[in-house]
Amino acid sequence: MSTLPHCSPRAACRLAGALSPWSLALFGVALAVALPILIVLGHVLVPTDGIWGHLASTVLPRYLINTLWLTLGVGLGTLIIGTGCAWLVVMCRFPGKRLFEWALLLPLAVPTYVIAYAYTDFFQVAGPFQSALRAWFDWQYGDYYFPNIRSLGGAATLITFVLYPYVYLLARASFLEQSAGMLDVGRTLGRGPWRLFFSVALPLSRPALVGGVSLALMETLNEFGAVQFFGVDTFTTGIYRTWFGLGEPVAAAQLAACLLSFVIVLVLLEQVSRGKRRYFHAAGQRQPLPEYRLAGGKAAAATLACVLPVVVGFLLPGGILLHLALTQGDALLGTRFLRFAFNSLSLAAVAALIAVGLAVVLSYSVRLNDTAPARLFTRVAAMGYAIPGSVVAVGILIPFAWLDSTLNAWLHARYGVIVGLVFSGSAFILIYAYVVRFLAVSFNAVEASLGKVTPSMDAASRTLGHTAGSTLRRVHTPLMRSSLLAAGILVFVDVMKELPATMILRPFNFDTLAVRAHSLASDERLAEASTASLAIVLAGIVPVILLSVAMRRGAGK
């Protein structure tokens, strides 16, 4: 006599949760995000008729060396500036401290390619700075030495002054969370501010510092506009050149796989650096951290150390762009320029709405079914931010180009018609790339907000007869309204600044503000590029204000 397999109620509940619409939606989003990465990795072993061998023997070593030096320079620079400024504004009292707490975030509003355009115009041979030097000292060209800003060192320096706020944000939060009693013990042992910083505060902040530097390096690997404008060959510029210059998508995918390996190494290093260490803070009421009152030369040095990153990373390039936009500017302002702005705004708005909606689905799915597979799929869905835009673009364009080719071949054989590039020639794949790239930005904000809603509210809603969807709509969404708005704005501005994916995936004769600025700057029309660049910077100020407000609330000020 046969018996039916027994299934426990707990197993049946687990199976029902795994097959629920919310869990299936979570799996679908994770698969959609992972698809471009799987496509890129799947092309590693595809033959390229000698193209890969040619790249490996000619340009690949240069891509590798330049990328390594660039990441090394930016990583070291952002660590020093971000950590130093964070320690000063948290632990020291000096003139302008309150101002610098939020002003040090302002460079986040400036895309790296925009700051490259501004400083090139300012420091080039015919620019205002060198012209003033020659006028003041009665010099001629060649009578003096001036470093070439359009170089690997120049790119690393400018990218550092844009990306250091990633380290500053996490370092400042970590310093604020450290126990005042622990630092007081260090003081009673006779340790001054420098020894206290290196022996106590810095080791406790190691996870935050590694996380901030990792974010900065991921953005560095994604950089396209600045390094191409400066003539620095990296993997990102190589992918674009191989695809559109050589017409070799498979070789471009293999370069993208090499770039992806850099990202994987960064993620692994970040996890290994933590190891099994855990950092806990003393329980009880938090005491205000002891401040070192600076005076005289020390106060002036601290103020200068905080002023310099803000001036170099925001005020000076912003002033240059504003001057150029008002005195010369884009000749198409008021005509075609409005179309560029509309394209950017519409793409950013649609991508932000979709990203926030998917972030709600992801976070709520895990809340309903918090299992190991659900957490794994969520991690996969949120990994897009770690993947450079050029890699995402290549992984998306290859399958959709194949789909267009197959569709046109079938229609032509059956009906004698060709419909053209239905998928790869539309804005659809642009939005797809933006959502894959920036879904993690919205997910982190939504997940943090949803985690603050007590589970008892879910239980109360369900006892009143509301379904999971009704509970999300009637209970959670109103409570998360401000976080949803903040998440949407962050994605909106990131899309406005995104250049590599836009350059690769944009439809024919479809330009955005970022593409317009890059195209004019590539033609050495820096004054005209200032208008689009300034518009992008103004859009970037919004999330900086949100971040500064959140920081002050988090600090209880």
C-alpha positions as CSV (number, residue, x, y, z in Angstrom):
1,M,0.0,0.0,0.0
2,S,1.5,3.3,-1.0
3,T,1.4,6.4,1.1
4,L,1.4,10.0,0.1
5,P,4.5,12.0,1.2
6,H,3.9,13.9,4.4
7,C,4.3,17.7,4.3
8,S,4.5,19.5,7.6
9,P,2.4,22.7,8.0
10,R,5.6,24.8,8.3
11,A,6.9,23.3,5.0
12,A,3.6,23.9,3.3
13,C,3.6,27.5,4.5
14,R,7.1,28.0,3.3
15,L,6.2,26.6,-0.1
16,A,3.1,28.8,-0.3
17,G,5.3,31.9,0.5
18,A,7.8,30.9,-2.1
19,L,5.1,30.7,-4.8
20,S,3.2,33.8,-3.8
21,P,2.9,36.7,-6.3
22,W,5.2,38.8,-4.2
23,S,8.0,36.2,-4.2
24,L,7.6,35.5,-7.9
25,A,7.9,39.3,-8.5
26,L,11.1,39.3,-6.4
27,F,12.5,36.5,-8.5
28,G,11.6,38.2,-11.8
29,V,13.2,41.5,-10.8
30,A,16.4,39.7,-9.7
31,L,16.5,37.8,-13.0
32,A,16.0,41.1,-15.0
33,V,18.9,42.8,-13.1
34,A,21.2,39.7,-13.4
35,L,20.5,39.2,-17.2
36,P,23.0,41.9,-18.5
37,I,25.7,40.5,-16.2
38,L,25.0,36.9,-17.3
39,I,25.2,38.0,-21.0
40,V,28.5,39.7,-20.5
41,L,30.0,36.7,-18.6
42,G,28.6,34.4,-21.3
43,H,30.7,36.1,-24.0
44,V,34.0,35.5,-22.2
45,L,34.8,32.3,-24.2
46,V,33.1,33.3,-27.5
47,P,35.7,33.5,-30.4
48,T,36.4,36.9,-31.8
49,D,38.4,36.1,-35.0
50,G,41.6,37.5,-33.6
51,I,40.2,40.8,-32.3
52,W,40.7,39.9,-28.7
53,G,44.3,38.8,-29.4
54,H,44.9,42.1,-31.1
55,L,43.4,44.1,-28.1
56,A,45.4,42.0,-25.6
57,S,48.7,42.7,-27.4
58,T,48.1,46.4,-28.0
59,V,45.7,48.3,-25.8
60,L,44.7,45.9,-23.0
61,P,47.9,46.5,-20.9
62,R,47.3,50.2,-21.1
63,Y,43.7,49.8,-20.1
64,L,44.8,47.7,-17.2
65,I,47.6,50.0,-16.0
66,N,45.6,53.2,-16.3
67,T,42.6,51.7,-14.5
68,L,44.8,50.4,-11.7
69,W,46.6,53.8,-11.2
70,L,43.3,55.7,-11.4
71,T,41.6,53.6,-8.8
72,L,44.7,53.6,-6.5
73,G,44.9,57.4,-6.7
74,V,41.2,58.0,-6.2
75,G,41.0,55.5,-3.4
76,L,43.9,57.0,-1.5
77,G,42.7,60.6,-2.1
78,T,39.1,60.0,-1.1
79,L,40.2,58.2,2.1
80,I,42.5,61.0,3.2
81,I,40.1,63.9,2.4
82,G,36.9,62.2,3.5
83,T,38.2,60.8,6.7
84,G,40.1,63.9,7.7
85,C,37.2,66.3,7.1
86,A,34.8,64.0,8.9
87,W,37.1,63.8,12.0
88,L,37.5,67.6,12.0
89,V,33.7,68.4,11.9
90,V,32.8,65.8,14.5
91,M,35.6,66.1,17.0
92,C,36.9,69.7,16.7
93,R,35.4,73.2,17.2
94,F,36.6,75.8,14.8
95,P,35.2,78.7,12.7
96,G,32.7,77.5,10.1
97,K,32.2,74.0,11.5
98,R,28.4,74.1,11.2
99,L,28.7,75.3,7.6
100,F,31.1,72.6,6.6
101,E,29.0,69.8,8.1
102,W,26.7,70.0,5.0
103,A,28.9,72.1,2.6
104,L,31.4,69.2,2.3
105,L,28.6,67.2,0.5
106,L,28.2,69.8,-2.3
107,P,30.7,68.2,-4.7
108,L,28.3,65.2,-5.0
109,A,26.2,67.6,-7.1
110,V,28.9,67.9,-9.8
111,P,29.4,65.0,-12.2
112,T,33.0,64.1,-12.8
113,Y,32.9,64.9,-16.5
114,V,31.4,68.4,-15.8
115,I,34.3,69.3,-13.4
116,A,36.7,68.1,-16.1
117,Y,35.2,70.4,-18.6
118,A,35.2,73.4,-16.2
119,Y,38.8,73.0,-15.1
120,T,40.1,72.3,-18.6
121,D,38.7,75.6,-19.8
122,F,40.1,77.4,-16.7
123,F,43.6,75.9,-16.7
124,Q,44.4,75.3,-20.3
125,V,47.1,77.4,-22.1
126,A,44.5,79.9,-23.4
127,G,42.4,79.8,-20.3
128,P,42.0,82.6,-17.7
129,F,44.5,81.2,-15.2
130,Q,47.5,80.8,-17.4
131,S,46.6,84.0,-19.3
132,A,46.6,85.9,-16.0
133,L,50.0,84.4,-15.0
134,R,51.6,85.5,-18.3
135,A,50.1,89.0,-17.9
136,W,51.3,89.4,-14.3
137,F,54.8,88.1,-14.7
138,D,55.3,89.2,-18.4
139,W,55.9,85.5,-19.4
140,Q,55.6,83.9,-22.8
141,Y,54.4,80.4,-23.4
142,G,57.3,78.1,-22.7
143,D,58.9,80.3,-20.1
144,Y,57.3,78.5,-17.2
145,Y,56.1,75.0,-16.3
146,F,52.5,74.2,-15.7
147,P,51.1,70.7,-15.1
148,N,48.9,69.3,-17.8
149,I,45.5,68.8,-16.4
150,R,44.5,66.5,-19.2
151,S,46.4,63.6,-17.9
152,L,46.0,60.5,-15.7
153,G,47.1,62.5,-12.6
154,G,44.7,65.3,-13.5
155,A,41.8,62.9,-13.9
156,A,42.6,61.2,-10.6
157,T,42.8,64.5,-8.7
158,L,39.5,65.9,-10.1
159,I,37.6,62.6,-9.6
160,T,38.9,62.5,-6.0
161,F,37.5,66.0,-5.2
162,V,34.1,64.9,-6.6
163,L,33.8,61.4,-4.9
164,Y,35.4,62.1,-1.4
165,P,31.9,62.8,0.0
166,Y,31.1,59.0,-0.2
167,V,33.9,58.5,2.4
168,Y,33.0,61.6,4.3
169,L,29.3,60.6,4.7
170,L,30.1,57.1,6.2
171,A,33.1,58.2,8.2
172,R,31.1,61.1,9.8
173,A,28.3,58.8,10.7
174,S,30.7,56.2,12.2
175,F,32.5,58.9,14.3
176,L,29.2,60.2,15.6
177,E,28.1,56.6,16.7
178,Q,31.3,55.9,18.6
179,S,31.1,55.9,22.4
180,A,32.1,59.0,24.2
181,G,33.2,57.0,27.1
182,M,35.7,55.0,25.0
183,L,37.3,58.2,23.7
184,D,37.4,59.6,27.2
185,V,39.3,56.5,28.3
186,G,41.9,57.2,25.6
187,R,42.2,60.8,26.9
188,T,42.8,59.7,30.5
189,L,45.6,57.5,29.2
190,G,47.3,60.6,27.9
191,R,46.6,60.2,24.3
192,G,46.3,63.4,22.3
193,P,43.8,64.0,19.4
194,W,46.2,62.5,16.8
195,R,47.0,59.3,18.8
196,L,43.3,59.0,19.8
197,F,42.3,59.2,16.1
198,F,44.8,56.6,14.9
199,S,44.6,54.2,17.8
200,V,40.9,54.3,18.7
201,A,38.6,56.1,16.3
202,L,40.1,54.9,13.0
203,P,40.1,51.1,13.9
204,L,36.5,51.4,15.0
205,S,35.5,53.1,11.8
206,R,37.2,50.6,9.5
207,P,34.0,49.1,8.0
208,A,32.6,52.5,7.2
209,L,35.8,53.7,5.6
210,V,36.2,50.6,3.5
211,G,32.6,50.9,2.4
212,G,33.0,54.5,1.5
213,V,36.2,53.9,-0.5
214,S,34.5,51.0,-2.2
215,L,31.6,53.2,-3.4
216,A,34.1,55.8,-4.7
217,L,36.1,53.2,-6.6
218,M,33.0,51.7,-8.2
219,E,32.1,55.2,-9.4
220,T,35.7,55.6,-10.7
221,L,35.4,52.3,-12.7
222,N,32.1,53.6,-14.1
223,E,33.7,56.9,-15.2
224,F,33.6,57.6,-18.9
225,G,33.3,61.3,-19.7
226,A,36.2,62.7,-17.7
227,V,38.7,60.0,-18.7
228,Q,37.8,60.1,-22.3
229,F,38.0,63.9,-22.4
230,F,41.4,63.7,-20.8
231,G,42.6,61.1,-23.2
232,V,43.1,58.5,-20.5
233,D,42.5,55.0,-21.8
234,T,40.6,52.8,-19.3
235,F,38.3,49.8,-19.7
236,T,35.2,52.0,-19.9
237,T,36.6,54.1,-22.8
238,G,37.9,50.9,-24.4
239,I,34.5,49.2,-24.3
240,Y,32.9,52.2,-26.1
241,R,35.8,52.4,-28.7
242,T,35.7,48.6,-29.4
243,W,31.9,48.6,-29.9
244,F,31.5,51.7,-32.0
245,G,35.0,52.2,-33.4
246,L,35.8,48.6,-34.3
247,G,32.2,47.3,-34.6
248,E,33.0,44.3,-32.4
249,P,30.3,43.7,-29.8
250,V,31.8,40.4,-28.6
251,A,35.2,41.9,-27.9
252,A,33.5,44.8,-26.2
253,A,31.6,42.3,-24.0
254,Q,34.9,40.6,-23.1
255,L,36.4,43.9,-22.1
256,A,33.3,44.5,-20.0
257,A,33.9,41.2,-18.4
258,C,37.4,42.3,-17.5
259,L,36.0,45.5,-16.0
260,L,33.4,43.4,-14.1
261,S,36.3,41.4,-12.6
262,F,37.6,44.7,-11.0
263,V,34.2,45.2,-9.4
264,I,34.0,41.6,-8.1
265,V,37.5,42.1,-6.6
266,L,36.4,45.3,-4.9
267,V,33.3,43.6,-3.4
268,L,35.3,40.7,-2.2
269,L,38.0,42.9,-0.6
270,E,35.3,44.9,1.2
271,Q,33.8,41.7,2.7
272,V,37.2,40.1,3.5
273,S,38.4,43.3,5.2
274,R,35.5,42.9,7.6
275,G,36.1,39.2,8.2
276,K,34.3,38.1,11.3
277,R,34.9,41.3,13.2
278,R,31.8,42.9,14.8
279,Y,31.8,46.4,16.2
280,F,29.4,47.2,19.0
281,H,28.8,50.4,20.9
282,A,28.1,50.7,24.6
283,A,24.4,50.6,25.5
284,G,22.7,53.3,27.3
285,Q,22.0,57.0,26.6
286,R,24.4,58.4,24.1
287,Q,26.7,61.1,25.4
288,P,27.9,64.0,23.3
289,L,31.4,63.4,22.0
290,P,34.2,65.5,23.5
291,E,35.2,68.4,21.2
292,Y,38.7,69.8,20.9
293,R,38.5,73.6,20.8
294,L,41.0,74.8,18.2
295,A,42.4,78.3,18.2
296,G,44.9,80.3,16.3
297,G,46.9,78.5,13.6
298,K,45.2,75.2,14.3
299,A,41.8,76.7,13.8
300,A,42.9,78.3,10.6
301,A,44.4,75.1,9.4
302,A,41.2,73.1,10.1
303,T,39.1,75.7,8.3
304,L,41.4,75.7,5.3
305,A,41.4,71.9,5.2
306,C,37.6,71.9,5.0
307,V,37.4,74.9,2.6
308,L,39.7,73.5,0.0
309,P,37.6,70.4,-1.0
310,V,34.4,72.5,-1.2
311,V,36.1,75.2,-3.3
312,V,37.9,72.7,-5.6
313,G,35.0,70.3,-5.9
314,F,32.0,72.7,-6.1
315,L,32.5,76.5,-5.8
316,L,35.2,77.0,-8.4
317,P,33.8,74.7,-11.1
318,G,30.3,76.0,-10.4
319,G,31.5,79.6,-10.8
320,I,33.3,78.8,-14.0
321,L,30.2,77.1,-15.5
322,L,28.0,80.0,-14.4
323,H,30.3,82.6,-15.9
324,L,30.6,80.7,-19.2
325,A,26.8,80.1,-19.4
326,L,26.0,83.7,-18.8
327,T,28.7,85.2,-21.1
328,Q,28.6,82.6,-24.0
329,G,26.6,79.5,-23.3
330,D,24.9,77.0,-25.7
331,A,23.9,78.5,-29.0
332,L,20.8,76.2,-29.1
333,L,19.5,77.5,-25.8
334,G,15.7,78.1,-26.2
335,T,15.3,75.9,-29.3
336,R,16.8,72.4,-29.5
337,F,18.1,72.7,-26.0
338,L,14.6,72.4,-24.6
339,R,14.3,69.0,-26.3
340,F,17.6,67.9,-24.7
341,A,16.3,69.0,-21.3
342,F,12.9,67.3,-21.9
343,N,14.6,64.0,-22.9
344,S,16.7,64.1,-19.8
345,L,13.8,65.0,-17.5
346,S,11.4,62.5,-19.0
347,L,13.9,59.6,-18.9
348,A,14.9,60.4,-15.3
349,A,11.3,60.7,-14.2
350,V,10.2,57.4,-15.7
351,A,13.2,55.6,-14.5
352,A,12.8,57.0,-11.0
353,L,9.1,55.9,-10.8
354,I,9.9,52.4,-12.0
355,A,12.9,52.1,-9.7
356,V,10.9,53.2,-6.6
357,G,8.0,50.9,-7.5
358,L,10.3,47.9,-7.9
359,A,12.1,48.9,-4.7
360,V,8.8,48.7,-2.8
361,V,8.1,45.3,-4.3
362,L,11.5,44.0,-3.3
363,S,11.5,45.3,0.2
364,Y,7.8,44.3,0.9
365,S,8.4,40.8,-0.6
366,V,11.2,40.2,1.9
367,R,9.1,41.5,4.7
368,L,6.3,39.0,3.8
369,N,8.6,36.1,3.2
370,D,12.0,36.6,5.0
371,T,13.8,33.5,3.8
372,A,17.4,32.8,2.7
373,P,16.4,32.6,-1.0
374,A,14.4,35.8,-0.8
375,R,17.3,37.7,0.8
376,L,19.6,36.2,-1.9
377,F,17.4,37.4,-4.7
378,T,17.2,40.8,-3.1
379,R,21.0,41.0,-3.0
380,V,21.1,40.1,-6.7
381,A,18.5,42.7,-7.6
382,A,20.4,45.4,-5.6
383,M,23.8,44.7,-7.1
384,G,23.3,46.9,-10.2
385,Y,24.8,49.9,-8.6
386,A,28.1,48.1,-8.3
387,I,28.2,47.4,-12.0
388,P,29.6,50.1,-14.3
389,G,27.1,51.6,-16.7
390,S,29.2,50.5,-19.7
391,V,29.0,46.9,-18.6
392,V,25.2,47.1,-18.1
393,A,24.8,48.7,-21.5
394,V,26.8,46.1,-23.3
395,G,24.9,43.3,-21.5
396,I,21.6,44.8,-22.5
397,L,22.4,45.8,-26.1
398,I,23.7,42.4,-27.2
399,P,20.4,40.4,-26.6
400,F,18.1,43.2,-27.8
401,A,20.1,43.7,-30.9
402,W,19.9,40.0,-31.6
403,L,16.1,40.1,-30.9
404,D,15.7,43.0,-33.4
405,S,17.8,41.1,-36.0
406,T,15.8,37.9,-35.5
407,L,12.4,39.7,-35.7
408,N,13.3,41.6,-38.8
409,A,14.6,38.5,-40.5
410,W,11.4,36.6,-39.7
411,L,9.1,39.4,-40.8
412,H,11.1,39.9,-44.1
413,A,11.0,36.2,-44.9
414,R,7.3,35.8,-44.1
415,Y,5.8,39.2,-45.0
416,G,8.6,41.0,-46.9
417,V,8.8,43.9,-44.4
418,I,11.4,45.2,-42.1
419,V,10.3,47.2,-39.0
420,G,13.8,48.4,-38.0
421,L,15.2,48.6,-34.5
422,V,12.1,48.1,-32.4
423,F,13.9,47.3,-29.1
424,S,17.6,48.3,-29.4
425,G,16.7,51.6,-31.2
426,S,14.2,52.8,-28.6
427,A,14.3,54.5,-25.3
428,F,13.1,51.3,-23.6
429,I,16.5,49.9,-23.2
430,L,17.8,53.2,-21.8
431,I,15.2,53.0,-19.1
432,Y,16.0,49.4,-18.5
433,A,19.7,50.2,-18.1
434,Y,18.9,53.0,-15.7
435,V,16.7,50.8,-13.5
436,V,19.2,48.0,-13.4
437,R,22.0,50.5,-12.5
438,F,20.2,52.6,-9.9
439,L,17.6,50.2,-8.4
440,A,19.9,49.8,-5.3
441,V,19.7,53.5,-4.6
442,S,16.0,53.5,-4.2
443,F,15.9,50.0,-2.6
444,N,18.2,51.1,0.3
445,A,16.1,54.1,1.1
446,V,12.8,52.2,0.9
447,E,14.1,49.2,2.9
448,A,15.3,51.4,5.7
449,S,12.0,53.2,5.8
450,L,9.9,50.0,5.7
451,G,12.0,48.5,8.5
452,K,10.9,51.2,10.8
453,V,7.2,50.2,10.5
454,T,6.4,47.9,13.4
455,P,5.1,44.4,12.4
456,S,2.1,44.8,14.7
457,M,0.6,47.2,12.2
458,D,0.7,44.5,9.5
459,A,-1.0,42.1,11.9
460,A,-3.7,44.6,12.8
461,S,-4.4,45.3,9.1
462,R,-4.7,41.6,8.3
463,T,-7.1,41.0,11.2
464,L,-9.3,43.8,9.7
465,G,-9.5,41.8,6.5
466,H,-6.9,43.7,4.4
467,T,-4.8,41.7,1.9
468,A,-1.0,42.2,1.7
469,G,-1.4,44.6,-1.3
470,S,-4.1,46.5,0.5
471,T,-1.9,46.8,3.6
472,L,0.9,48.1,1.5
473,R,-1.3,50.7,-0.1
474,R,-3.3,51.9,2.9
475,V,-0.7,51.5,5.8
476,H,2.9,51.4,4.6
477,T,2.8,53.8,1.7
478,P,1.5,56.8,3.6
479,L,4.1,56.2,6.3
480,M,6.9,55.9,3.8
481,R,5.9,58.9,1.7
482,S,8.9,61.1,2.5
483,S,11.3,58.2,2.0
484,L,9.7,57.3,-1.3
485,L,10.1,60.9,-2.5
486,A,13.7,61.0,-1.4
487,A,14.5,57.7,-3.1
488,G,12.8,59.0,-6.3
489,I,14.8,62.2,-6.3
490,L,18.1,60.4,-5.8
491,V,17.4,58.1,-8.7
492,F,16.2,61.0,-10.8
493,V,19.5,62.9,-10.3
494,D,21.7,59.9,-10.8
495,V,19.9,59.3,-14.2
496,M,20.4,62.9,-15.1
497,K,24.2,62.5,-14.6
498,E,24.6,59.0,-16.2
499,L,26.8,59.1,-19.3
500,P,28.4,55.8,-20.3
501,A,25.1,53.8,-20.6
502,T,23.4,56.7,-22.3
503,M,26.2,57.1,-24.9
504,I,26.0,53.4,-25.8
505,L,22.2,52.8,-25.7
506,R,20.7,56.1,-26.8
507,P,18.5,55.9,-29.9
508,F,19.6,57.6,-33.1
509,N,19.3,61.4,-33.0
510,F,18.3,61.3,-29.3
511,D,20.4,63.5,-27.0
512,T,20.2,64.3,-23.3
513,L,21.8,67.1,-21.4
514,A,24.7,64.8,-20.4
515,V,25.2,63.7,-24.1
516,R,25.0,67.3,-25.2
517,A,27.6,68.5,-22.7
518,H,29.9,65.6,-23.6
519,S,29.5,66.1,-27.4
520,L,30.3,69.8,-27.2
521,A,33.2,69.3,-24.9
522,S,34.6,66.6,-27.1
523,D,34.6,69.2,-29.9
524,E,36.5,71.6,-27.7
525,R,33.4,73.8,-27.4
526,L,33.7,74.1,-23.7
527,A,31.9,77.4,-23.4
528,E,28.8,76.0,-25.1
529,A,28.9,72.9,-23.0
530,S,28.6,75.0,-19.9
531,T,24.8,75.4,-20.2
532,A,24.0,71.7,-20.2
533,S,26.6,71.1,-17.5
534,L,25.2,73.8,-15.3
535,A,21.7,72.4,-15.7
536,I,22.9,69.0,-14.5
537,V,24.7,70.5,-11.5
538,L,21.6,72.4,-10.5
539,A,19.6,69.2,-10.6
540,G,22.2,67.5,-8.4
541,I,21.9,70.0,-5.6
542,V,18.5,68.6,-4.6
543,P,19.7,65.3,-3.3
544,V,22.6,67.0,-1.5
545,I,20.1,69.2,0.4
546,L,18.2,66.0,1.3
547,L,21.3,64.3,2.5
548,S,22.4,67.3,4.6
549,V,18.9,67.5,6.2
550,A,19.0,63.7,7.0
551,M,22.5,64.1,8.5
552,R,21.4,66.8,10.9
553,R,18.3,64.8,11.9
554,G,20.4,61.7,12.4
555,A,22.8,63.7,14.6
556,G,19.9,65.0,16.6
557,K,20.6,68.7,15.8
